[in-house]
Amino acid sequence: MNWLRKSLNKIKHAYALYYFVIVLIIFLPSAITIPSLSFRSAIITAIGVDKQDEEVMVSVLTLSEISKSEMRENVKLLQGSGVTLANAFSSIESSIGRKILMGHVGYVVISEDFATQNVAEVINTLIIAGKVSNTVPLLMCEGKAKDVLDNAQKMEASSSYNMREMINNEFNETYTKDISIDSFLKGYYSDIHISTLGYVTLESQPTNAIDSSSGQAQGGQSQQSSSQSDSEQKTAISYKTEHAVFLNGKFKYLFTKEQMRGINWIVESDLQKILTINGISEQGLNDASITFTISKHSVTPKVDFLNGKPYVTYEISLTMTPVEIIEANGGARAIKEITLTDELKQKICDVVKREVALSLSVMREQKTDVIGVYKLLYNKYRPFMDFLDTLQNREDFLNYVNIGVDVNSFITTN
């Protein structure tokens, strides 16, 4: 029996070996010769969308090769156009002979010209057809999105700076509003159809490409070379402290830096890190300006309905540290113990209220509820619906909502 069992085991092992050899013969040649994924596809790291006549112009940054000596990725700029976004991507694939993979896209930029049409339809195409993650940042730019990607490519090729990281720092850590694709679509499909995007632009800055020593070495041409170098420009990507406001998926207007400050007081943002109060003539000061850093900022909204009209009060609490005192004559005073007097409290409150009022004025004029008043009122569904029924135009509801601000300020010292 032992002999028979050993014989059967040998036969089984022999058949397994024969089967393995056959598999190698059939599949090994194709496995060796088949191109790797990087040769069969193009990995996209950024997308720019522009309007070109009646077509869509798409620019993409794609990984080309890995620079082993510098330990960083190299990217190339590719372009394609078509009647639709899908057609534009197809034209890029045809031109390079590779399938586009969008799972590594770090950001999407759309031009201001393109944003006059319904951007939400394009974003849905990116998610459904391109499988772009809905957490990817979405920005609008002044000028051409292609130019923004071109400058991002040059920046990443010549330095260690990465635009994806810069966008994350600028918008996710200092801006009020979430600028992801998901946030844009949630605003688009909400009852008020309002979304916001971060805003970037390109700015030209003078640069001296030739130093004085090289100019002198060229003898009679030195003056001309110096003149040319002085006139040369370099282009840099500028992240504006602004937001592009969209209504029904289409660009409507820009919130300025000052208007953004008012919004950020209400929505509890980290953007307000500095607050300067002018005209202080107490505690031994003469028409001084005191600058504070804000270490803690909290907001509690309260909603009431009186006689059928909605009242919203934002209770803002600020904990601040004085960091600089400048008197009217330009002299700087050493930071000392600053007492939070009634006058100083009132001035702080006045500054915050003024900035909030500026933002509210724009939102009411443009009929865009950027700060989410509608959502607050909707929590009191029945009285809110009754209030809306009294309006001729529901989109104009902000003009009939009483919005107030109460500010409690506290001072701490380092």
FIGUMI-341573 format. One record per residue (C-alpha): x, y, z; residue number from 0; residue in one letter. Coordinates in steps of 0.02 Angstrom, whole numbers, padded with zeros to 5 digits. Layout:
<r u="X" v="Y" w="Z" nr="NUM" rest="a"/>
...
END
This chain:
<r u="00000" v="00000" w="00000" nr="0" rest="m"/>
<r u="00142" v="00119" w="00041" nr="1" rest="n"/>
<r u="00222" v="00080" w="-00125" nr="2" rest="w"/>
<r u="00060" v="00117" w="-00218" nr="3" rest="l"/>
<r u="00033" v="00279" w="-00124" nr="4" rest="r"/>
<r u="00209" v="00339" w="-00166" nr="5" rest="k"/>
<r u="00184" v="00296" w="-00349" nr="6" rest="s"/>
<r u="00022" v="00395" w="-00359" nr="7" rest="l"/>
<r u="00105" v="00546" w="-00277" nr="8" rest="n"/>
<r u="00245" v="00540" w="-00406" nr="9" rest="k"/>
<r u="00118" v="00537" w="-00548" nr="10" rest="i"/>
<r u="00025" v="00687" w="-00473" nr="11" rest="k"/>
<r u="00186" v="00787" w="-00457" nr="12" rest="h"/>
<r u="00233" v="00744" w="-00636" nr="13" rest="a"/>
<r u="00065" v="00804" w="-00703" nr="14" rest="y"/>
<r u="00082" v="00967" w="-00604" nr="15" rest="a"/>
<r u="00253" v="00996" w="-00679" nr="16" rest="l"/>
<r u="00191" v="00961" w="-00856" nr="17" rest="y"/>
<r u="00044" v="01081" w="-00828" nr="18" rest="y"/>
<r u="00161" v="01218" w="-00766" nr="19" rest="f"/>
<r u="00275" v="01198" w="-00918" nr="20" rest="v"/>
<r u="00126" v="01209" w="-01037" nr="21" rest="i"/>
<r u="00066" v="01370" w="-00953" nr="22" rest="v"/>
<r u="00239" v="01446" w="-00971" nr="23" rest="l"/>
<r u="00248" v="01399" w="-01154" nr="24" rest="i"/>
<r u="00078" v="01478" w="-01191" nr="25" rest="i"/>
<r u="00083" v="01637" w="-01087" nr="26" rest="f"/>
<r u="00266" v="01681" w="-01054" nr="27" rest="l"/>
<r u="00305" v="01754" w="-01228" nr="28" rest="p"/>
<r u="00157" v="01874" w="-01222" nr="29" rest="s"/>
<r u="00193" v="01920" w="-01040" nr="30" rest="a"/>
<r u="00372" v="01966" w="-01086" nr="31" rest="i"/>
<r u="00328" v="02066" w="-01241" nr="32" rest="t"/>
<r u="00172" v="02157" w="-01179" nr="33" rest="i"/>
<r u="00207" v="02342" w="-01142" nr="34" rest="p"/>
<r u="00194" v="02402" w="-00962" nr="35" rest="s"/>
<r u="00045" v="02507" w="-00906" nr="36" rest="l"/>
<r u="00148" v="02667" w="-00918" nr="37" rest="s"/>
<r u="00178" v="02632" w="-01104" nr="38" rest="f"/>
<r u="-00003" v="02586" w="-01138" nr="39" rest="r"/>
<r u="-00083" v="02736" w="-01050" nr="40" rest="s"/>
<r u="-00055" v="02918" w="-01005" nr="41" rest="a"/>
<r u="-00070" v="02962" w="-00821" nr="42" rest="i"/>
<r u="-00150" v="03134" w="-00804" nr="43" rest="i"/>
<r u="-00106" v="03245" w="-00655" nr="44" rest="t"/>
<r u="-00202" v="03405" w="-00697" nr="45" rest="a"/>
<r u="-00340" v="03462" w="-00816" nr="46" rest="i"/>
<r u="-00376" v="03634" w="-00891" nr="47" rest="g"/>
<r u="-00535" v="03674" w="-00986" nr="48" rest="v"/>
<r u="-00553" v="03823" w="-01104" nr="49" rest="d"/>
<r u="-00681" v="03884" w="-01228" nr="50" rest="k"/>
<r u="-00621" v="03892" w="-01409" nr="51" rest="q"/>
<r u="-00753" v="03961" w="-01528" nr="52" rest="d"/>
<r u="-00891" v="03831" w="-01521" nr="53" rest="e"/>
<r u="-00779" v="03692" w="-01457" nr="54" rest="e"/>
<r u="-00701" v="03639" w="-01293" nr="55" rest="v"/>
<r u="-00511" v="03649" w="-01278" nr="56" rest="m"/>
<r u="-00437" v="03531" w="-01150" nr="57" rest="v"/>
<r u="-00259" v="03542" w="-01085" nr="58" rest="s"/>
<r u="-00185" v="03406" w="-00976" nr="59" rest="v"/>
<r u="-00023" v="03378" w="-00882" nr="60" rest="l"/>
<r u="00035" v="03198" w="-00903" nr="61" rest="t"/>
<r u="00178" v="03105" w="-00822" nr="62" rest="l"/>
<r u="00313" v="03075" w="-00951" nr="63" rest="s"/>
<r u="00454" v="02992" w="-00856" nr="64" rest="e"/>
<r u="00534" v="02987" w="-00686" nr="65" rest="i"/>
<r u="00690" v="03090" w="-00663" nr="66" rest="s"/>
<r u="00800" v="02972" w="-00564" nr="67" rest="k"/>
<r u="00938" v="03099" w="-00538" nr="68" rest="s"/>
<r u="00824" v="03232" w="-00467" nr="69" rest="e"/>
<r u="00697" v="03114" w="-00385" nr="70" rest="m"/>
<r u="00545" v="03203" w="-00454" nr="71" rest="r"/>
<r u="00412" v="03175" w="-00586" nr="72" rest="e"/>
<r u="00423" v="03255" w="-00758" nr="73" rest="n"/>
<r u="00263" v="03313" w="-00839" nr="74" rest="v"/>
<r u="00215" v="03362" w="-01016" nr="75" rest="k"/>
<r u="00074" v="03475" w="-01075" nr="76" rest="l"/>
<r u="-00046" v="03398" w="-01203" nr="77" rest="l"/>
<r u="-00197" v="03476" w="-01288" nr="78" rest="q"/>
<r u="-00352" v="03421" w="-01380" nr="79" rest="g"/>
<r u="-00516" v="03498" w="-01436" nr="80" rest="s"/>
<r u="-00690" v="03438" w="-01479" nr="81" rest="g"/>
<r u="-00873" v="03481" w="-01479" nr="82" rest="v"/>
<r u="-00888" v="03404" w="-01305" nr="83" rest="t"/>
<r u="-00767" v="03368" w="-01164" nr="84" rest="l"/>
<r u="-00769" v="03183" w="-01205" nr="85" rest="a"/>
<r u="-00724" v="03222" w="-01387" nr="86" rest="n"/>
<r u="-00579" v="03331" w="-01330" nr="87" rest="a"/>
<r u="-00507" v="03192" w="-01222" nr="88" rest="f"/>
<r u="-00530" v="03069" w="-01366" nr="89" rest="s"/>
<r u="-00430" v="03183" w="-01480" nr="90" rest="s"/>
<r u="-00286" v="03183" w="-01354" nr="91" rest="i"/>
<r u="-00289" v="02993" w="-01345" nr="92" rest="e"/>
<r u="-00286" v="02982" w="-01535" nr="93" rest="s"/>
<r u="-00138" v="03101" w="-01548" nr="94" rest="s"/>
<r u="-00030" v="03006" w="-01422" nr="95" rest="i"/>
<r u="-00093" v="02830" w="-01455" nr="96" rest="g"/>
<r u="-00127" v="02797" w="-01272" nr="97" rest="r"/>
<r u="-00276" v="02783" w="-01157" nr="98" rest="k"/>
<r u="-00295" v="02926" w="-01033" nr="99" rest="i"/>
<r u="-00302" v="02881" w="-00848" nr="100" rest="l"/>
<r u="-00375" v="03016" w="-00734" nr="101" rest="m"/>
<r u="-00367" v="02931" w="-00565" nr="102" rest="g"/>
<r u="-00215" v="03036" w="-00516" nr="103" rest="h"/>
<r u="-00286" v="03207" w="-00563" nr="104" rest="v"/>
<r u="-00236" v="03332" w="-00429" nr="105" rest="g"/>
<r u="-00338" v="03484" w="-00483" nr="106" rest="y"/>
<r u="-00452" v="03549" w="-00621" nr="107" rest="v"/>
<r u="-00444" v="03728" w="-00688" nr="108" rest="v"/>
<r u="-00581" v="03807" w="-00794" nr="109" rest="i"/>
<r u="-00566" v="03975" w="-00882" nr="110" rest="s"/>
<r u="-00680" v="04122" w="-00846" nr="111" rest="e"/>
<r u="-00741" v="04118" w="-01027" nr="112" rest="d"/>
<r u="-00787" v="03935" w="-01013" nr="113" rest="f"/>
<r u="-00876" v="03965" w="-00847" nr="114" rest="a"/>
<r u="-01013" v="04065" w="-00934" nr="115" rest="t"/>
<r u="-01092" v="03898" w="-00980" nr="116" rest="q"/>
<r u="-01156" v="03763" w="-00862" nr="117" rest="n"/>
<r u="-00997" v="03698" w="-00781" nr="118" rest="v"/>
<r u="-01091" v="03562" w="-00685" nr="119" rest="a"/>
<r u="-01122" v="03465" w="-00846" nr="120" rest="e"/>
<r u="-00934" v="03461" w="-00882" nr="121" rest="v"/>
<r u="-00894" v="03409" w="-00703" nr="122" rest="i"/>
<r u="-01016" v="03264" w="-00715" nr="123" rest="n"/>
<r u="-00925" v="03207" w="-00873" nr="124" rest="t"/>
<r u="-00759" v="03208" w="-00780" nr="125" rest="l"/>
<r u="-00831" v="03102" w="-00639" nr="126" rest="i"/>
<r u="-00931" v="02980" w="-00745" nr="127" rest="i"/>
<r u="-00824" v="02960" w="-00901" nr="128" rest="a"/>
<r u="-00654" v="03008" w="-00832" nr="129" rest="g"/>
<r u="-00676" v="02936" w="-00657" nr="130" rest="k"/>
<r u="-00600" v="03093" w="-00579" nr="131" rest="v"/>
<r u="-00617" v="03092" w="-00389" nr="132" rest="s"/>
<r u="-00750" v="03211" w="-00322" nr="133" rest="n"/>
<r u="-00626" v="03271" w="-00189" nr="134" rest="t"/>
<r u="-00514" v="03351" w="-00322" nr="135" rest="v"/>
<r u="-00500" v="03543" w="-00306" nr="136" rest="p"/>
<r u="-00592" v="03642" w="-00440" nr="137" rest="l"/>
<r u="-00535" v="03820" w="-00480" nr="138" rest="l"/>
<r u="-00578" v="03958" w="-00601" nr="139" rest="m"/>
<r u="-00443" v="04064" w="-00682" nr="140" rest="c"/>
<r u="-00431" v="04232" w="-00767" nr="141" rest="e"/>
<r u="-00372" v="04208" w="-00946" nr="142" rest="g"/>
<r u="-00334" v="04035" w="-01013" nr="143" rest="k"/>
<r u="-00330" v="03876" w="-00909" nr="144" rest="a"/>
<r u="-00198" v="03811" w="-01031" nr="145" rest="k"/>
<r u="-00082" v="03953" w="-00978" nr="146" rest="d"/>
<r u="-00105" v="03909" w="-00794" nr="147" rest="v"/>
<r u="-00057" v="03727" w="-00828" nr="148" rest="l"/>
<r u="00089" v="03783" w="-00935" nr="149" rest="d"/>
<r u="00157" v="03889" w="-00793" nr="150" rest="n"/>
<r u="00125" v="03749" w="-00667" nr="151" rest="a"/>
<r u="00227" v="03633" w="-00778" nr="152" rest="q"/>
<r u="00372" v="03756" w="-00785" nr="153" rest="k"/>
<r u="00364" v="03786" w="-00598" nr="154" rest="m"/>
<r u="00369" v="03601" w="-00556" nr="155" rest="e"/>
<r u="00509" v="03570" w="-00682" nr="156" rest="a"/>
<r u="00623" v="03707" w="-00611" nr="157" rest="s"/>
<r u="00587" v="03696" w="-00425" nr="158" rest="s"/>
<r u="00526" v="03584" w="-00286" nr="159" rest="s"/>
<r u="00359" v="03677" w="-00279" nr="160" rest="y"/>
<r u="00206" v="03577" w="-00327" nr="161" rest="n"/>
<r u="00047" v="03667" w="-00379" nr="162" rest="m"/>
<r u="-00063" v="03534" w="-00302" nr="163" rest="r"/>
<r u="00016" v="03563" w="-00132" nr="164" rest="e"/>
<r u="00006" v="03752" w="-00153" nr="165" rest="m"/>
<r u="-00180" v="03741" w="-00195" nr="166" rest="i"/>
<r u="-00212" v="03632" w="-00043" nr="167" rest="n"/>
<r u="-00122" v="03755" w="00071" nr="168" rest="n"/>
<r u="-00199" v="03912" w="-00003" nr="169" rest="e"/>
<r u="-00380" v="03857" w="-00012" nr="170" rest="f"/>
<r u="-00405" v="03713" w="00110" nr="171" rest="n"/>
<r u="-00310" v="03793" w="00252" nr="172" rest="e"/>
<r u="-00348" v="03978" w="00232" nr="173" rest="t"/>
<r u="-00508" v="03992" w="00132" nr="174" rest="y"/>
<r u="-00685" v="03981" w="00194" nr="175" rest="t"/>
<r u="-00767" v="03876" w="00064" nr="176" rest="k"/>
<r u="-00728" v="03698" w="00013" nr="177" rest="d"/>
<r u="-00675" v="03708" w="-00171" nr="178" rest="i"/>
<r u="-00688" v="03523" w="-00213" nr="179" rest="s"/>
<r u="-00790" v="03455" w="-00358" nr="180" rest="i"/>
<r u="-00906" v="03375" w="-00231" nr="181" rest="d"/>
<r u="-00939" v="03543" w="-00146" nr="182" rest="s"/>
<r u="-00975" v="03626" w="-00313" nr="183" rest="f"/>
<r u="-01102" v="03493" w="-00363" nr="184" rest="l"/>
<r u="-01186" v="03495" w="-00191" nr="185" rest="k"/>
<r u="-01212" v="03682" w="-00210" nr="186" rest="g"/>
<r u="-01274" v="03659" w="-00388" nr="187" rest="y"/>
<r u="-01404" v="03529" w="-00338" nr="188" rest="y"/>
<r u="-01459" v="03621" w="-00181" nr="189" rest="s"/>
<r u="-01621" v="03721" w="-00169" nr="190" rest="d"/>
<r u="-01529" v="03885" w="-00201" nr="191" rest="i"/>
<r u="-01411" v="03817" w="-00338" nr="192" rest="h"/>
<r u="-01260" v="03917" w="-00277" nr="193" rest="i"/>
<r u="-01079" v="03858" w="-00283" nr="194" rest="s"/>
<r u="-00911" v="03942" w="-00257" nr="195" rest="t"/>
<r u="-00739" v="03909" w="-00328" nr="196" rest="l"/>
<r u="-00564" v="03967" w="-00286" nr="197" rest="g"/>
<r u="-00493" v="04097" w="-00407" nr="198" rest="y"/>
<r u="-00318" v="04103" w="-00482" nr="199" rest="v"/>
<r u="-00238" v="04216" w="-00610" nr="200" rest="t"/>
<r u="-00071" v="04242" w="-00697" nr="201" rest="l"/>
<r u="00032" v="04396" w="-00660" nr="202" rest="e"/>
<r u="00184" v="04459" w="-00756" nr="203" rest="s"/>
<r u="00332" v="04514" w="-00651" nr="204" rest="q"/>
<r u="00493" v="04597" w="-00714" nr="205" rest="p"/>
<r u="00651" v="04493" w="-00700" nr="206" rest="t"/>
<r u="00833" v="04528" w="-00737" nr="207" rest="n"/>
<r u="00890" v="04380" w="-00841" nr="208" rest="a"/>
<r u="01068" v="04445" w="-00872" nr="209" rest="i"/>
<r u="01177" v="04510" w="-00732" nr="210" rest="d"/>
<r u="01287" v="04664" w="-00748" nr="211" rest="s"/>
<r u="01450" v="04568" w="-00763" nr="212" rest="s"/>
<r u="01391" v="04472" w="-00917" nr="213" rest="s"/>
<r u="01330" v="04635" w="-00994" nr="214" rest="g"/>
<r u="01500" v="04715" w="-00971" nr="215" rest="q"/>
<r u="01587" v="04567" w="-01050" nr="216" rest="a"/>
<r u="01489" v="04594" w="-01210" nr="217" rest="q"/>
<r u="01567" v="04766" w="-01239" nr="218" rest="g"/>
<r u="01465" v="04875" w="-01355" nr="219" rest="g"/>
<r u="01311" v="04765" w="-01336" nr="220" rest="q"/>
<r u="01304" v="04780" w="-01148" nr="221" rest="s"/>
<r u="01180" v="04925" w="-01145" nr="222" rest="q"/>
<r u="01064" v="04841" w="-01268" nr="223" rest="q"/>
<r u="01070" v="04676" w="-01172" nr="224" rest="s"/>
<r u="01037" v="04765" w="-01009" nr="225" rest="s"/>
<r u="00888" v="04853" w="-01086" nr="226" rest="s"/>
<r u="00818" v="04690" w="-01151" nr="227" rest="q"/>
<r u="00841" v="04601" w="-00985" nr="228" rest="s"/>
<r u="00754" v="04741" w="-00892" nr="229" rest="d"/>
<r u="00603" v="04723" w="-01004" nr="230" rest="s"/>
<r u="00591" v="04535" w="-00990" nr="231" rest="e"/>
<r u="00446" v="04467" w="-00891" nr="232" rest="q"/>
<r u="00415" v="04308" w="-00795" nr="233" rest="k"/>
<r u="00240" v="04245" w="-00764" nr="234" rest="t"/>
<r u="00185" v="04181" w="-00594" nr="235" rest="a"/>
<r u="00024" v="04099" w="-00537" nr="236" rest="i"/>
<r u="-00066" v="04208" w="-00412" nr="237" rest="s"/>
<r u="-00192" v="04137" w="-00290" nr="238" rest="y"/>
<r u="-00318" v="04276" w="-00262" nr="239" rest="k"/>
<r u="-00403" v="04301" w="-00095" nr="240" rest="t"/>
<r u="-00566" v="04294" w="-00191" nr="241" rest="e"/>
<r u="-00701" v="04170" w="-00235" nr="242" rest="h"/>
<r u="-00796" v="04146" w="-00397" nr="243" rest="a"/>
<r u="-00982" v="04132" w="-00362" nr="244" rest="v"/>
<r u="-01087" v="04020" w="-00475" nr="245" rest="f"/>
<r u="-01276" v="04019" w="-00494" nr="246" rest="l"/>
<r u="-01357" v="03870" w="-00581" nr="247" rest="n"/>
<r u="-01184" v="03810" w="-00631" nr="248" rest="g"/>
<r u="-01136" v="03971" w="-00720" nr="249" rest="k"/>
<r u="-01011" v="04103" w="-00662" nr="250" rest="f"/>
<r u="-01099" v="04257" w="-00592" nr="251" rest="k"/>
<r u="-00973" v="04369" w="-00504" nr="252" rest="y"/>
<r u="-00816" v="04377" w="-00396" nr="253" rest="l"/>
<r u="-00809" v="04409" w="-00210" nr="254" rest="f"/>
<r u="-00667" v="04531" w="-00175" nr="255" rest="t"/>
<r u="-00541" v="04512" w="-00034" nr="256" rest="k"/>
<r u="-00638" v="04637" w="00073" nr="257" rest="e"/>
<r u="-00803" v="04549" w="00042" nr="258" rest="q"/>
<r u="-00723" v="04381" w="00083" nr="259" rest="m"/>
<r u="-00674" v="04448" w="00254" nr="260" rest="r"/>
<r u="-00855" v="04482" w="00296" nr="261" rest="g"/>
<r u="-00905" v="04307" w="00243" nr="262" rest="i"/>
<r u="-00767" v="04227" w="00344" nr="263" rest="n"/>
<r u="-00822" v="04314" w="00504" nr="264" rest="w"/>
<r u="-00989" v="04225" w="00488" nr="265" rest="i"/>
<r u="-00932" v="04053" w="00434" nr="266" rest="v"/>
<r u="-00793" v="04032" w="00562" nr="267" rest="e"/>
<r u="-00642" v="04032" w="00448" nr="268" rest="s"/>
<r u="-00457" v="04036" w="00484" nr="269" rest="d"/>
<r u="-00435" v="04170" w="00351" nr="270" rest="l"/>
<r u="-00458" v="04307" w="00482" nr="271" rest="q"/>
<r u="-00291" v="04288" w="00568" nr="272" rest="k"/>
<r u="-00256" v="04474" w="00581" nr="273" rest="i"/>
<r u="-00369" v="04615" w="00639" nr="274" rest="l"/>
<r u="-00316" v="04798" w="00646" nr="275" rest="t"/>
<r u="-00415" v="04927" w="00747" nr="276" rest="i"/>
<r u="-00380" v="05111" w="00709" nr="277" rest="n"/>
<r u="-00410" v="05271" w="00804" nr="278" rest="g"/>
<r u="-00370" v="05214" w="00982" nr="279" rest="i"/>
<r u="-00344" v="05364" w="01097" nr="280" rest="s"/>
<r u="-00348" v="05287" w="01269" nr="281" rest="e"/>
<r u="-00232" v="05193" w="01386" nr="282" rest="q"/>
<r u="-00094" v="05320" w="01350" nr="283" rest="g"/>
<r u="-00111" v="05303" w="01160" nr="284" rest="l"/>
<r u="-00134" v="05443" w="01035" nr="285" rest="n"/>
<r u="-00239" v="05397" w="00882" nr="286" rest="d"/>
<r u="-00152" v="05229" w="00875" nr="287" rest="a"/>
<r u="-00181" v="05072" w="00773" nr="288" rest="s"/>
<r u="-00177" v="04907" w="00865" nr="289" rest="i"/>
<r u="-00152" v="04746" w="00769" nr="290" rest="t"/>
<r u="-00213" v="04582" w="00843" nr="291" rest="f"/>
<r u="-00187" v="04402" w="00793" nr="292" rest="t"/>
<r u="-00341" v="04294" w="00815" nr="293" rest="i"/>
<r u="-00308" v="04131" w="00904" nr="294" rest="s"/>
<r u="-00488" v="04073" w="00922" nr="295" rest="k"/>
<r u="-00643" v="04112" w="00820" nr="296" rest="h"/>
<r u="-00813" v="04035" w="00848" nr="297" rest="s"/>
<r u="-00985" v="04075" w="00777" nr="298" rest="v"/>
<r u="-01157" v="04026" w="00842" nr="299" rest="t"/>
<r u="-01307" v="04070" w="00730" nr="300" rest="p"/>
<r u="-01479" v="04093" w="00807" nr="301" rest="k"/>
<r u="-01642" v="04096" w="00710" nr="302" rest="v"/>
<r u="-01810" v="04170" w="00760" nr="303" rest="d"/>
<r u="-01973" v="04213" w="00672" nr="304" rest="f"/>
<r u="-02064" v="04368" w="00733" nr="305" rest="l"/>
<r u="-02229" v="04414" w="00651" nr="306" rest="n"/>
<r u="-02188" v="04296" w="00509" nr="307" rest="g"/>
<r u="-02019" v="04377" w="00470" nr="308" rest="k"/>
<r u="-01855" v="04284" w="00495" nr="309" rest="p"/>
<r u="-01717" v="04353" w="00607" nr="310" rest="y"/>
<r u="-01543" v="04278" w="00605" nr="311" rest="v"/>
<r u="-01412" v="04330" w="00732" nr="312" rest="t"/>
<r u="-01231" v="04274" w="00720" nr="313" rest="y"/>
<r u="-01146" v="04274" w="00890" nr="314" rest="e"/>
<r u="-00959" v="04289" w="00855" nr="315" rest="i"/>
<r u="-00829" v="04256" w="00987" nr="316" rest="s"/>
<r u="-00648" v="04314" w="00958" nr="317" rest="l"/>
<r u="-00496" v="04278" w="01065" nr="318" rest="t"/>
<r u="-00353" v="04392" w="01013" nr="319" rest="m"/>
<r u="-00174" v="04436" w="01055" nr="320" rest="t"/>
<r u="-00103" v="04613" w="01026" nr="321" rest="p"/>
<r u="00055" v="04604" w="00919" nr="322" rest="v"/>
<r u="00086" v="04783" w="00861" nr="323" rest="e"/>
<r u="00045" v="04963" w="00909" nr="324" rest="i"/>
<r u="00075" v="05107" w="00789" nr="325" rest="i"/>
<r u="00036" v="05287" w="00841" nr="326" rest="e"/>
<r u="-00024" v="05425" w="00725" nr="327" rest="a"/>
<r u="00149" v="05503" w="00710" nr="328" rest="n"/>
<r u="00216" v="05339" w="00641" nr="329" rest="g"/>
<r u="00305" v="05286" w="00799" nr="330" rest="g"/>
<r u="00292" v="05107" w="00858" nr="331" rest="a"/>
<r u="00250" v="05073" w="01039" nr="332" rest="r"/>
<r u="00309" v="04921" w="01134" nr="333" rest="a"/>
<r u="00173" v="04793" w="01166" nr="334" rest="i"/>
<r u="00114" v="04810" w="01343" nr="335" rest="k"/>
<r u="-00036" v="04754" w="01440" nr="336" rest="e"/>
<r u="-00188" v="04810" w="01338" nr="337" rest="i"/>
<r u="-00352" v="04821" w="01431" nr="338" rest="t"/>
<r u="-00508" v="04775" w="01335" nr="339" rest="l"/>
<r u="-00608" v="04932" w="01374" nr="340" rest="t"/>
<r u="-00786" v="04964" w="01318" nr="341" rest="d"/>
<r u="-00721" v="05083" w="01184" nr="342" rest="e"/>
<r u="-00602" v="04954" w="01113" nr="343" rest="l"/>
<r u="-00736" v="04819" w="01118" nr="344" rest="k"/>
<r u="-00854" v="04933" w="01023" nr="345" rest="q"/>
<r u="-00724" v="04973" w="00890" nr="346" rest="k"/>
<r u="-00690" v="04787" w="00864" nr="347" rest="i"/>
<r u="-00876" v="04755" w="00849" nr="348" rest="c"/>
<r u="-00897" v="04900" w="00726" nr="349" rest="d"/>
<r u="-00758" v="04835" w="00612" nr="350" rest="v"/>
<r u="-00831" v="04659" w="00606" nr="351" rest="v"/>
<r u="-01008" v="04724" w="00576" nr="352" rest="k"/>
<r u="-00949" v="04840" w="00437" nr="353" rest="r"/>
<r u="-00861" v="04699" w="00345" nr="354" rest="e"/>
<r u="-01009" v="04582" w="00365" nr="355" rest="v"/>
<r u="-01128" v="04717" w="00302" nr="356" rest="a"/>
<r u="-01020" v="04741" w="00148" nr="357" rest="l"/>
<r u="-01034" v="04556" w="00106" nr="358" rest="s"/>
<r u="-01220" v="04550" w="00141" nr="359" rest="l"/>
<r u="-01249" v="04698" w="00026" nr="360" rest="s"/>
<r u="-01168" v="04607" w="-00120" nr="361" rest="v"/>
<r u="-01260" v="04444" w="-00086" nr="362" rest="m"/>
<r u="-01427" v="04532" w="-00078" nr="363" rest="r"/>
<r u="-01394" v="04630" w="-00236" nr="364" rest="e"/>
<r u="-01337" v="04474" w="-00330" nr="365" rest="q"/>
<r u="-01470" v="04361" w="-00249" nr="366" rest="k"/>
<r u="-01339" v="04234" w="-00198" nr="367" rest="t"/>
<r u="-01342" v="04156" w="-00025" nr="368" rest="d"/>
<r u="-01158" v="04111" w="-00008" nr="369" rest="v"/>
<r u="-01160" v="04097" w="00182" nr="370" rest="i"/>
<r u="-01302" v="03970" w="00197" nr="371" rest="g"/>
<r u="-01443" v="04075" w="00270" nr="372" rest="v"/>
<r u="-01570" v="03969" w="00175" nr="373" rest="y"/>
<r u="-01507" v="03811" w="00259" nr="374" rest="k"/>
<r u="-01520" v="03891" w="00432" nr="375" rest="l"/>
<r u="-01698" v="03948" w="00403" nr="376" rest="l"/>
<r u="-01748" v="03782" w="00326" nr="377" rest="y"/>
<r u="-01720" v="03702" w="00497" nr="378" rest="n"/>
<r u="-01879" v="03793" w="00549" nr="379" rest="k"/>
<r u="-01972" v="03721" w="00401" nr="380" rest="y"/>
<r u="-02153" v="03774" w="00427" nr="381" rest="r"/>
<r u="-02127" v="03959" w="00471" nr="382" rest="p"/>
<r u="-01994" v="03972" w="00336" nr="383" rest="f"/>
<r u="-02111" v="03900" w="00203" nr="384" rest="m"/>
<r u="-02248" v="04020" w="00259" nr="385" rest="d"/>
<r u="-02125" v="04164" w="00243" nr="386" rest="f"/>
<r u="-02073" v="04111" w="00067" nr="387" rest="l"/>
<r u="-02255" v="04103" w="00016" nr="388" rest="d"/>
<r u="-02271" v="04289" w="00052" nr="389" rest="t"/>
<r u="-02133" v="04334" w="-00074" nr="390" rest="l"/>
<r u="-02162" v="04370" w="-00257" nr="391" rest="q"/>
<r u="-01989" v="04303" w="-00298" nr="392" rest="n"/>
<r u="-01915" v="04171" w="-00184" nr="393" rest="r"/>
<r u="-01741" v="04199" w="-00254" nr="394" rest="e"/>
<r u="-01747" v="04372" w="-00175" nr="395" rest="d"/>
<r u="-01777" v="04304" w="00001" nr="396" rest="f"/>
<r u="-01613" v="04375" w="00073" nr="397" rest="l"/>
<r u="-01679" v="04552" w="00055" nr="398" rest="n"/>
<r u="-01817" v="04511" w="00179" nr="399" rest="y"/>
<r u="-01713" v="04422" w="00311" nr="400" rest="v"/>
<r u="-01653" v="04527" w="00458" nr="401" rest="n"/>
<r u="-01471" v="04478" w="00489" nr="402" rest="i"/>
<r u="-01378" v="04542" w="00642" nr="403" rest="g"/>
<r u="-01206" v="04517" w="00717" nr="404" rest="v"/>
<r u="-01154" v="04515" w="00901" nr="405" rest="d"/>
<r u="-00967" v="04514" w="00939" nr="406" rest="v"/>
<r u="-00887" v="04457" w="01101" nr="407" rest="n"/>
<r u="-00700" v="04491" w="01107" nr="408" rest="s"/>
<r u="-00567" v="04430" w="01227" nr="409" rest="f"/>
<r u="-00383" v="04473" w="01241" nr="410" rest="i"/>
<r u="-00244" v="04355" w="01289" nr="411" rest="t"/>
<r u="-00057" v="04386" w="01299" nr="412" rest="t"/>
<r u="00081" v="04269" w="01242" nr="413" rest="n"/>
END
